[in-house]
């Protein structure tokens, strides 16, 4: 996970946005009905927060 985080942080803002758009397209392609969702709520415990060691 650390290597993935470092890779992502090494991208320019434009490249990060490209990854975001690609992931969004993938999600919508797999589940088009997601666009119909209103007032979506997060699912507790389903988000992993990563923090790189400092130093």
PyMOL Python script that loads the backbone (N, CA, C, O; Angstrom):
from pymol import cmd

cmd.read_pdbstr("""\
ATOM      1  N   UNK A   1       0.808  -1.184   0.000  1.00  0.00           N
ATOM      2  CA  UNK A   1       0.000   0.000   0.000  1.00  0.00           C
ATOM      3  C   UNK A   1       0.864   1.265   0.000  1.00  0.00           C
ATOM      4  O   UNK A   1       0.507   2.267  -0.620  1.00  0.00           O
ATOM      5  N   UNK A   2       1.982   1.213   0.687  1.00  0.00           N
ATOM      6  CA  UNK A   2       2.858   2.386   0.733  1.00  0.00           C
ATOM      7  C   UNK A   2       3.374   2.723  -0.658  1.00  0.00           C
ATOM      8  O   UNK A   2       3.445   3.895  -1.028  1.00  0.00           O
ATOM      9  N   UNK A   3       3.732   1.704  -1.428  1.00  0.00           N
ATOM     10  CA  UNK A   3       4.237   1.945  -2.786  1.00  0.00           C
ATOM     11  C   UNK A   3       3.154   2.558  -3.658  1.00  0.00           C
ATOM     12  O   UNK A   3       3.440   3.441  -4.467  1.00  0.00           O
ATOM     13  N   UNK A   4       1.918   2.103  -3.508  1.00  0.00           N
ATOM     14  CA  UNK A   4       0.805   2.675  -4.282  1.00  0.00           C
ATOM     15  C   UNK A   4       0.570   4.126  -3.894  1.00  0.00           C
ATOM     16  O   UNK A   4       0.321   4.980  -4.745  1.00  0.00           O
ATOM     17  N   UNK A   5       0.654   4.388  -2.594  1.00  0.00           N
ATOM     18  CA  UNK A   5       0.464   5.753  -2.112  1.00  0.00           C
ATOM     19  C   UNK A   5       1.560   6.678  -2.651  1.00  0.00           C
ATOM     20  O   UNK A   5       1.282   7.796  -3.083  1.00  0.00           O
ATOM     21  N   UNK A   6       2.785   6.207  -2.620  1.00  0.00           N
ATOM     22  CA  UNK A   6       3.896   7.013  -3.135  1.00  0.00           C
ATOM     23  C   UNK A   6       3.736   7.262  -4.632  1.00  0.00           C
ATOM     24  O   UNK A   6       3.978   8.368  -5.115  1.00  0.00           O
ATOM     25  N   UNK A   7       3.322   6.216  -5.367  1.00  0.00           N
ATOM     26  CA  UNK A   7       3.096   6.375  -6.808  1.00  0.00           C
ATOM     27  C   UNK A   7       2.024   7.430  -7.057  1.00  0.00           C
ATOM     28  O   UNK A   7       2.213   8.316  -7.891  1.00  0.00           O
ATOM     29  N   UNK A   8       0.911   7.347  -6.352  1.00  0.00           N
ATOM     30  CA  UNK A   8      -0.174   8.288  -6.573  1.00  0.00           C
ATOM     31  C   UNK A   8       0.265   9.716  -6.242  1.00  0.00           C
ATOM     32  O   UNK A   8      -0.061  10.653  -6.971  1.00  0.00           O
ATOM     33  N   UNK A   9       0.993   9.876  -5.163  1.00  0.00           N
ATOM     34  CA  UNK A   9       1.463  11.208  -4.776  1.00  0.00           C
ATOM     35  C   UNK A   9       2.475  11.761  -5.758  1.00  0.00           C
ATOM     36  O   UNK A   9       2.659  12.976  -5.837  1.00  0.00           O
ATOM     37  N   UNK A  10       3.136  10.888  -6.509  1.00  0.00           N
ATOM     38  CA  UNK A  10       4.118  11.358  -7.482  1.00  0.00           C
ATOM     39  C   UNK A  10       3.457  11.900  -8.754  1.00  0.00           C
ATOM     40  O   UNK A  10       4.113  12.548  -9.569  1.00  0.00           O
ATOM     41  N   UNK A  11       2.157  11.633  -8.920  1.00  0.00           N
ATOM     42  CA  UNK A  11       1.460  12.093 -10.119  1.00  0.00           C
ATOM     43  C   UNK A  11       1.169  13.582 -10.051  1.00  0.00           C
ATOM     44  O   UNK A  11       1.011  14.150  -8.970  1.00  0.00           O
ATOM     45  N   UNK A  12       1.102  14.199 -11.207  1.00  0.00           N
ATOM     46  CA  UNK A  12       0.689  15.600 -11.262  1.00  0.00           C
ATOM     47  C   UNK A  12      -0.805  15.674 -10.972  1.00  0.00           C
ATOM     48  O   UNK A  12      -1.496  14.655 -10.991  1.00  0.00           O
ATOM     49  N   UNK A  13      -1.295  16.859 -10.709  1.00  0.00           N
ATOM     50  CA  UNK A  13      -2.726  17.030 -10.446  1.00  0.00           C
ATOM     51  C   UNK A  13      -3.553  16.523 -11.619  1.00  0.00           C
ATOM     52  O   UNK A  13      -4.564  15.849 -11.421  1.00  0.00           O
ATOM     53  N   UNK A  14      -3.131  16.843 -12.837  1.00  0.00           N
ATOM     54  CA  UNK A  14      -3.868  16.406 -14.033  1.00  0.00           C
ATOM     55  C   UNK A  14      -3.908  14.878 -14.122  1.00  0.00           C
ATOM     56  O   UNK A  14      -4.939  14.297 -14.463  1.00  0.00           O
ATOM     57  N   UNK A  15      -2.783  14.234 -13.814  1.00  0.00           N
ATOM     58  CA  UNK A  15      -2.746  12.774 -13.846  1.00  0.00           C
ATOM     59  C   UNK A  15      -3.624  12.169 -12.751  1.00  0.00           C
ATOM     60  O   UNK A  15      -4.277  11.149 -12.970  1.00  0.00           O
ATOM     61  N   UNK A  16      -3.640  12.793 -11.580  1.00  0.00           N
ATOM     62  CA  UNK A  16      -4.515  12.311 -10.503  1.00  0.00           C
ATOM     63  C   UNK A  16      -5.981  12.417 -10.927  1.00  0.00           C
ATOM     64  O   UNK A  16      -6.780  11.521 -10.652  1.00  0.00           O
ATOM     65  N   UNK A  17      -6.322  13.501 -11.589  1.00  0.00           N
ATOM     66  CA  UNK A  17      -7.700  13.667 -12.057  1.00  0.00           C
ATOM     67  C   UNK A  17      -8.039  12.628 -13.117  1.00  0.00           C
ATOM     68  O   UNK A  17      -9.163  12.127 -13.156  1.00  0.00           O
ATOM     69  N   UNK A  18      -7.081  12.299 -13.976  1.00  0.00           N
ATOM     70  CA  UNK A  18      -7.303  11.248 -14.979  1.00  0.00           C
ATOM     71  C   UNK A  18      -7.599   9.907 -14.304  1.00  0.00           C
ATOM     72  O   UNK A  18      -8.489   9.175 -14.736  1.00  0.00           O
ATOM     73  N   UNK A  19      -6.856   9.588 -13.250  1.00  0.00           N
ATOM     74  CA  UNK A  19      -7.104   8.348 -12.511  1.00  0.00           C
ATOM     75  C   UNK A  19      -8.495   8.386 -11.890  1.00  0.00           C
ATOM     76  O   UNK A  19      -9.227   7.396 -11.926  1.00  0.00           O
ATOM     77  N   UNK A  20      -8.853   9.529 -11.321  1.00  0.00           N
ATOM     78  CA  UNK A  20     -10.176   9.678 -10.711  1.00  0.00           C
ATOM     79  C   UNK A  20     -11.280   9.474 -11.748  1.00  0.00           C
ATOM     80  O   UNK A  20     -12.250   8.761 -11.491  1.00  0.00           O
ATOM     81  N   UNK A  21     -11.136  10.091 -12.904  1.00  0.00           N
ATOM     82  CA  UNK A  21     -12.141   9.956 -13.964  1.00  0.00           C
ATOM     83  C   UNK A  21     -12.208   8.510 -14.451  1.00  0.00           C
ATOM     84  O   UNK A  21     -13.299   7.983 -14.671  1.00  0.00           O
ATOM     85  N   UNK A  22     -11.064   7.869 -14.621  1.00  0.00           N
ATOM     86  CA  UNK A  22     -11.043   6.468 -15.048  1.00  0.00           C
ATOM     87  C   UNK A  22     -11.759   5.576 -14.034  1.00  0.00           C
ATOM     88  O   UNK A  22     -12.529   4.695 -14.417  1.00  0.00           O
ATOM     89  N   UNK A  23     -11.509   5.799 -12.746  1.00  0.00           N
ATOM     90  CA  UNK A  23     -12.168   4.991 -11.712  1.00  0.00           C
ATOM     91  C   UNK A  23     -13.671   5.256 -11.695  1.00  0.00           C
ATOM     92  O   UNK A  23     -14.466   4.329 -11.534  1.00  0.00           O
ATOM     93  N   UNK A  24     -14.061   6.519 -11.861  1.00  0.00           N
ATOM     94  CA  UNK A  24     -15.480   6.859 -11.898  1.00  0.00           C
ATOM     95  C   UNK A  24     -16.153   6.187 -13.086  1.00  0.00           C
ATOM     96  O   UNK A  24     -17.245   5.635 -12.953  1.00  0.00           O
ATOM     97  N   UNK A  25     -15.509   6.229 -14.244  1.00  0.00           N
ATOM     98  CA  UNK A  25     -16.057   5.565 -15.436  1.00  0.00           C
ATOM     99  C   UNK A  25     -16.204   4.063 -15.210  1.00  0.00           C
ATOM    100  O   UNK A  25     -17.196   3.467 -15.630  1.00  0.00           O
ATOM    101  N   UNK A  26     -15.229   3.453 -14.553  1.00  0.00           N
ATOM    102  CA  UNK A  26     -15.288   2.025 -14.263  1.00  0.00           C
ATOM    103  C   UNK A  26     -16.471   1.708 -13.343  1.00  0.00           C
ATOM    104  O   UNK A  26     -17.222   0.766 -13.592  1.00  0.00           O
ATOM    105  N   UNK A  27     -16.628   2.486 -12.298  1.00  0.00           N
ATOM    106  CA  UNK A  27     -17.721   2.260 -11.334  1.00  0.00           C
ATOM    107  C   UNK A  27     -19.076   2.405 -12.016  1.00  0.00           C
ATOM    108  O   UNK A  27     -19.957   1.565 -11.836  1.00  0.00           O
ATOM    109  N   UNK A  28     -19.242   3.464 -12.793  1.00  0.00           N
ATOM    110  CA  UNK A  28     -20.515   3.683 -13.483  1.00  0.00           C
ATOM    111  C   UNK A  28     -20.748   2.607 -14.537  1.00  0.00           C
ATOM    112  O   UNK A  28     -21.882   2.174 -14.743  1.00  0.00           O
ATOM    113  N   UNK A  29     -19.683   2.174 -15.204  1.00  0.00           N
ATOM    114  CA  UNK A  29     -19.817   1.116 -16.196  1.00  0.00           C
ATOM    115  C   UNK A  29     -20.263  -0.200 -15.581  1.00  0.00           C
ATOM    116  O   UNK A  29     -21.042  -0.939 -16.183  1.00  0.00           O
ATOM    117  N   UNK A  30     -19.772  -0.494 -14.388  1.00  0.00           N
ATOM    118  CA  UNK A  30     -20.139  -1.732 -13.699  1.00  0.00           C
ATOM    119  C   UNK A  30     -21.512  -1.644 -13.043  1.00  0.00           C
ATOM    120  O   UNK A  30     -22.199  -2.655 -12.901  1.00  0.00           O
ATOM    121  N   UNK A  31     -21.913  -0.445 -12.644  1.00  0.00           N
ATOM    122  CA  UNK A  31     -23.178  -0.278 -11.936  1.00  0.00           C
ATOM    123  C   UNK A  31     -23.826   1.048 -12.343  1.00  0.00           C
ATOM    124  O   UNK A  31     -23.772   2.014 -11.582  1.00  0.00           O
ATOM    125  N   UNK A  32     -24.441   1.110 -13.535  1.00  0.00           N
ATOM    126  CA  UNK A  32     -25.033   2.367 -14.011  1.00  0.00           C
ATOM    127  C   UNK A  32     -26.113   2.928 -13.089  1.00  0.00           C
ATOM    128  O   UNK A  32     -26.343   4.137 -13.069  1.00  0.00           O
ATOM    129  N   UNK A  33     -26.771   2.068 -12.334  1.00  0.00           N
ATOM    130  CA  UNK A  33     -27.837   2.550 -11.448  1.00  0.00           C
ATOM    131  C   UNK A  33     -27.308   3.421 -10.313  1.00  0.00           C
ATOM    132  O   UNK A  33     -28.083   4.076  -9.617  1.00  0.00           O
ATOM    133  N   UNK A  34     -26.001   3.428 -10.130  1.00  0.00           N
ATOM    134  CA  UNK A  34     -25.424   4.254  -9.066  1.00  0.00           C
ATOM    135  C   UNK A  34     -25.699   5.745  -9.310  1.00  0.00           C
ATOM    136  O   UNK A  34     -25.737   6.542  -8.372  1.00  0.00           O
ATOM    137  N   UNK A  35     -25.888   6.100 -10.570  1.00  0.00           N
ATOM    138  CA  UNK A  35     -26.176   7.503 -10.901  1.00  0.00           C
ATOM    139  C   UNK A  35     -27.559   7.926 -10.419  1.00  0.00           C
ATOM    140  O   UNK A  35     -27.835   9.117 -10.283  1.00  0.00           O
ATOM    141  N   UNK A  36     -28.420   6.956 -10.164  1.00  0.00           N
ATOM    142  CA  UNK A  36     -29.778   7.247  -9.692  1.00  0.00           C
ATOM    143  C   UNK A  36     -29.831   7.459  -8.182  1.00  0.00           C
ATOM    144  O   UNK A  36     -30.838   7.938  -7.660  1.00  0.00           O
ATOM    145  N   UNK A  37     -28.769   7.110  -7.484  1.00  0.00           N
ATOM    146  CA  UNK A  37     -28.757   7.203  -6.025  1.00  0.00           C
ATOM    147  C   UNK A  37     -28.854   8.650  -5.577  1.00  0.00           C
ATOM    148  O   UNK A  37     -28.189   9.537  -6.113  1.00  0.00           O
ATOM    149  N   UNK A  38     -29.694   8.861  -4.588  1.00  0.00           N
ATOM    150  CA  UNK A  38     -29.834  10.191  -4.003  1.00  0.00           C
ATOM    151  C   UNK A  38     -29.558  10.069  -2.510  1.00  0.00           C
ATOM    152  O   UNK A  38     -29.898   9.063  -1.886  1.00  0.00           O
ATOM    153  N   UNK A  39     -28.954  11.075  -1.956  1.00  0.00           N
ATOM    154  CA  UNK A  39     -28.685  11.109  -0.519  1.00  0.00           C
ATOM    155  C   UNK A  39     -27.919   9.868  -0.057  1.00  0.00           C
ATOM    156  O   UNK A  39     -28.265   9.254   0.952  1.00  0.00           O
ATOM    157  N   UNK A  40     -26.897   9.514  -0.793  1.00  0.00           N
ATOM    158  CA  UNK A  40     -26.084   8.354  -0.417  1.00  0.00           C
ATOM    159  C   UNK A  40     -25.417   8.608   0.919  1.00  0.00           C
ATOM    160  O   UNK A  40     -25.009   9.729   1.226  1.00  0.00           O
ATOM    161  N   UNK A  41     -25.311   7.560   1.704  1.00  0.00           N
ATOM    162  CA  UNK A  41     -24.681   7.673   3.013  1.00  0.00           C
ATOM    163  C   UNK A  41     -23.497   6.712   3.062  1.00  0.00           C
ATOM    164  O   UNK A  41     -23.570   5.613   2.512  1.00  0.00           O
ATOM    165  N   UNK A  42     -22.406   7.116   3.719  1.00  0.00           N
ATOM    166  CA  UNK A  42     -21.249   6.230   3.812  1.00  0.00           C
ATOM    167  C   UNK A  42     -21.553   5.006   4.667  1.00  0.00           C
ATOM    168  O   UNK A  42     -22.403   5.050   5.557  1.00  0.00           O
ATOM    169  N   UNK A  43     -20.857   3.930   4.388  1.00  0.00           N
ATOM    170  CA  UNK A  43     -20.988   2.713   5.167  1.00  0.00           C
ATOM    171  C   UNK A  43     -19.871   2.710   6.201  1.00  0.00           C
ATOM    172  O   UNK A  43     -18.697   2.722   5.832  1.00  0.00           O
ATOM    173  N   UNK A  44     -20.205   2.694   7.478  1.00  0.00           N
ATOM    174  CA  UNK A  44     -19.172   2.739   8.520  1.00  0.00           C
ATOM    175  C   UNK A  44     -18.191   1.584   8.394  1.00  0.00           C
ATOM    176  O   UNK A  44     -18.575   0.444   8.129  1.00  0.00           O
ATOM    177  N   UNK A  45     -16.919   1.903   8.587  1.00  0.00           N
ATOM    178  CA  UNK A  45     -15.891   0.884   8.583  1.00  0.00           C
ATOM    179  C   UNK A  45     -15.451   0.420   7.210  1.00  0.00           C
ATOM    180  O   UNK A  45     -14.723  -0.567   7.105  1.00  0.00           O
ATOM    181  N   UNK A  46     -15.868   1.101   6.154  1.00  0.00           N
ATOM    182  CA  UNK A  46     -15.535   0.648   4.815  1.00  0.00           C
ATOM    183  C   UNK A  46     -14.484   1.520   4.132  1.00  0.00           C
ATOM    184  O   UNK A  46     -14.193   1.323   2.952  1.00  0.00           O
ATOM    185  N   UNK A  47     -13.922   2.465   4.849  1.00  0.00           N
ATOM    186  CA  UNK A  47     -12.921   3.366   4.259  1.00  0.00           C
ATOM    187  C   UNK A  47     -11.601   3.151   4.979  1.00  0.00           C
ATOM    188  O   UNK A  47     -11.539   3.158   6.209  1.00  0.00           O
ATOM    189  N   UNK A  48     -10.550   2.961   4.199  1.00  0.00           N
ATOM    190  CA  UNK A  48      -9.227   2.797   4.779  1.00  0.00           C
ATOM    191  C   UNK A  48      -8.467   4.101   4.604  1.00  0.00           C
ATOM    192  O   UNK A  48      -8.317   4.590   3.484  1.00  0.00           O
ATOM    193  N   UNK A  49      -7.994   4.659   5.692  1.00  0.00           N
ATOM    194  CA  UNK A  49      -7.213   5.897   5.659  1.00  0.00           C
ATOM    195  C   UNK A  49      -5.746   5.525   5.787  1.00  0.00           C
ATOM    196  O   UNK A  49      -5.344   4.846   6.732  1.00  0.00           O
ATOM    197  N   UNK A  50      -4.962   5.974   4.835  1.00  0.00           N
ATOM    198  CA  UNK A  50      -3.531   5.678   4.836  1.00  0.00           C
ATOM    199  C   UNK A  50      -2.754   6.916   5.230  1.00  0.00           C
ATOM    200  O   UNK A  50      -3.098   8.034   4.846  1.00  0.00           O
ATOM    201  N   UNK A  51      -1.718   6.705   5.991  1.00  0.00           N
ATOM    202  CA  UNK A  51      -0.839   7.806   6.360  1.00  0.00           C
ATOM    203  C   UNK A  51       0.593   7.330   6.176  1.00  0.00           C
ATOM    204  O   UNK A  51       0.982   6.279   6.685  1.00  0.00           O
ATOM    205  N   UNK A  52       1.365   8.111   5.449  1.00  0.00           N
ATOM    206  CA  UNK A  52       2.766   7.763   5.229  1.00  0.00           C
ATOM    207  C   UNK A  52       3.587   8.160   6.462  1.00  0.00           C
ATOM    208  O   UNK A  52       3.344   9.203   7.069  1.00  0.00           O
ATOM    209  N   UNK A  53       4.539   7.334   6.815  1.00  0.00           N
ATOM    210  CA  UNK A  53       5.423   7.701   7.931  1.00  0.00           C
ATOM    211  C   UNK A  53       6.217   8.952   7.566  1.00  0.00           C
ATOM    212  O   UNK A  53       6.648   9.113   6.424  1.00  0.00           O
ATOM    213  N   UNK A  54       6.400   9.806   8.514  1.00  0.00           N
ATOM    214  CA  UNK A  54       7.154  11.034   8.284  1.00  0.00           C
ATOM    215  C   UNK A  54       8.596  10.816   8.737  1.00  0.00           C
ATOM    216  O   UNK A  54       8.898  10.124   9.710  1.00  0.00           O
ATOM    217  N   UNK A  55       9.455  11.457   7.961  1.00  0.00           N
ATOM    218  CA  UNK A  55      10.822  11.342   8.444  1.00  0.00           C
ATOM    219  C   UNK A  55      11.822  11.063   7.404  1.00  0.00           C
ATOM    220  O   UNK A  55      13.010  10.946   7.706  1.00  0.00           O
TER     221      UNK A  55
END
""", "prot")
cmd.dss("prot")
cmd.show_as("cartoon", "prot")
cmd.util.cbc("prot")
cmd.orient("prot")
